[in-house]
Amino acid sequence: MPQLKIPTKPLRRSPPRQAEDREEFFRKGWFASDEAKRNFGGLCQMVNVRRREVGLLGSEAKPLLTLVDARSVEPTEQDIEISIEKAKADWPAVTGAALLYGSTFRIRGKKLMRAVLRRHEVNRHPAMRYYRPQADDMQTAELIQELRGLARRFDSLAAVLDRRAKAGELAPTMKQEKGETK
């Protein structure tokens, strides 16, 4: 039986990106979601080393998120610390929280804080046009308004009492009537 010879192609692996290609890639100022997720570690490192800011998601003209050097942003209590790997693994939730809720993520590399992922200061996700406060938010807002009203009334009462005390118009207190003054 004759042997069949099957032509085989040698496996071709894509060559690693050349340093020049990598440099050109990181010169861009904006990255789409898939591209940002795929290269997130490199982006965080590039932002940190070069102290640059890059836009993510949205469009090049109107990025929705910004990735900035961690040293350029003061940490706050509300910041969420997350590793690069965890951010990549939970990419939709992380970007969604930053886009819709304004959450700020401090991105930790293996050894140090690399970058801060936050919502763009001006550009907003189109879904924000449809945001309406929910009942809990409205109750909180009403409570805050009521507390502000009480504070204003308290301030005005304090001002009236101060004026009367300076003018000597206040009636003596029980201790003053009994002769028990300080």
C-alpha angles and dihedrals in degrees: 000000000000117000116243114227112210113201110233129196118221112250110260118207119192108253116246112267113273117242090248091054091049091050091050091048093053093047089073114103097211137043132192119233099263093043092047093049093047093050099029096124092050092045092052091049093047092049090049098046097042096034090230134148123225132187123233133197124356109059137312090256094045113025115188098205133035129210112203137172111279092226091061094059123066111231117245133191091251094058115111114221113215136163123242091246094050091047091052092046092050097033099141093050094044095049092042093052091049093046101043106025100030093238115170118218123201105208115216121204123199094283110012147011105282110178149348121237113202143151116278111262095234111013116077134192111261090240089069089074088070098047115125123175113257125229093268091050090049092050090050091048091050091049091051091050090049092050091049090051091050091049091052091050091048091050092050092048090049090051092051092048091049092051092049093046091053091048092048092239097127117107114243116265124239091263092051091051091053091048095250101134126156 
